[in-house]
Amino acid sequence: MNASEHPPLSEAVRLAPSFDADRLAYELAEVTCHRWAPQRIQAPGGGVGAATAIDWRVLPLRSPGGDPDRTDPGGPGPVDFAPTEWLERLPYLREILESIPAPLNAVRLMALGSGASCQPHCDPKYTLHRGLMRLHIPLITHPGAVLVLDGVEHCWSAGQFWYGDFSREHMVRNTGPVTRVHAVIDALLTRELAEMFPQAWQAALNDGDVLFNRATSQRTRFPVVLPYATALPSGFTDFAHDQPLDGPLQPWQVAVTGRQVNLIADDRVLALVPAGPDGEYRFAGWSEQRTLQIAADGVLLRARRGRATHERHLPSTANTR
């Protein structure tokens, strides 16, 4: 059966595992001795944006550089995502996160206060053809705390594990007396993660126009000496748009800073993480939707959309050792 023979995927689906709601609630009490900071958005340039105007507060468990004060979802930037100090106080939730067979970006506890609601909006980067997805585990909830996703009202139970397509229009509202708390997990879709979905979804994902990332954590070695100078099309580092191979060429340098491989321009640094063997890297905070592979004669750029892959080879410029 091919993709056209599967019915369209719904806006949300419950995943196979369930978790101990009582243990999750007990751990939550260990990190609520202070008032959490307001949720912030990611700024267009990749930094931290404005705080929300409603009572929607966040405790970051994974964030860029493990910063315990970063309440935004983050994205490609100068450091990779790492656990914060708060995760150390939540051993059961940490165990759950470690069991998810996929690279994780931001993980946040998000608390929606009584009477709060947000405006309908879309989060377009979380799409299956980009290999990026958002997962939820409710910790504290009640019937008055709902998510409206693509016109469908949801109220998920504590301890359940859910995927939602948040690239579709959605909003949340809490009309009850109790603060609603969810663990919100930004993950890269892998074939191993797809096995946690119901059978019908697994078949649709395997046949569909989706991007599966490789679940590698091995650090690869570039086959050339770093630093390495090259020029990349401007679209390759413009994550707000899906034309990675387009635009004028701009100079960049690939270099090692400490233990991290970075892509460096005059006013911008982007961390790179392994995406496969032979020097193929993706951007930290992003998926394999765009990767670069360094060789002695130049850099091979790959731009993926679901199953389709487009490549562009650019010759190397002068090595700047």
Secondary structure, 3 states (H helix, E strand, C coil): CCHHHCCCCCCEEECCCCCCHHHHHHHHHHHCCCCCEECEEECCCCCEEEECCCCEEEEEEEEECCCCCCCCCCCCCCCCEEECCCHHHCHHHHHHHHCCCCCEEEEEEEEECCCCECCCECCCCCCHHHCEEEEEEEEECCCCEEEEECCEEECCCCCCCEEECCCCCEEEEECCCCCEEEEEEEEECEHHHHCCCCHHHHHHHHHCCCCCECCCCCCCCCCCCCCEEEEEEHHHHCCCCCCCCCCCEEEEEEEEECCEEEEEECCEEEEEEEEECCCEEEECCCCCCEEEEEECCEEEEEEEECCEEEEEEEECCCCCC
